């Protein structure tokens, strides 16, 4: 999540505290809205511990390929 916080600071000029709050709100939103199998992996993905393929592979019915294509993978 530190990369997201730094990106928010760089792109918006927000303070580190504000960027951290915004990132936390975004993560909580996505964790709530995405299926558990994906939401549980968001923090690992943001930390760089797993890649996009590891997350999109969890999507059902070929949606992983679609999402990967959307993000320039695949």
N, C-alpha and C positions, 0 to 999 in steps of 0.2 A: 504494500500500500504506500510505501515511502516514495516510490516512483510516481504514483498518481498525485501525491501531495506536492511533490516538487514540480510536476507538470502544471498543476493548478496554480501554483505560485507564479511560475514562469509566464503562463499564458494569460492570467487574469490580474496579476499584481496583488493578489490577496496575501495576507500575512500567513505565516505557517499555521497558526492556530485556526484561522478561518478555513484554510485549505484542508486541514486535518478534519475539521467538522464537516465540510462539504463531502470529502471522500468517505467519511463514516456514514453519512446520510445516504450517499449513493450505494455503498456496499450493502447497507441494511435493506434498502429498497430492492436491489437486485436479488439478494438472498431470500427475501420474502416472496418475490414474484416468480423466480425461477424454480424448476423442480429441485427437490432436495439434493439429488445426485449432482447437480450442477452448482447450486448455491453453496454447497459445502466446500466446493473446490475454488471458489472465487479468491479467497485470501492466499491460497497456495499459488494460484495463477498470477495474482498481482505481485507476489513476492518473487516471482521468477522461478519458483520451485518446480512448476509444471508448465508445459507449453499449451498453446491454443489447441493443438490436436488432442491433447489429453482431455480437454474440456468438451470440445465439439464431438468427440467420439461417444460421449455420454448421451447425446441427443438421439431421440428415436427416429426410425424410418427415413434415414438419409438426410435428415435435417442437419447433421453434422457436416456433411459435404457442402450443403447449401451455405451454412454459416461460415465454413472455412473459405468458400469462394467469396463471400461477402467481405471477409477480412484479408483477402489476397492470398489465401492458402489453398492449395489444391488444384 
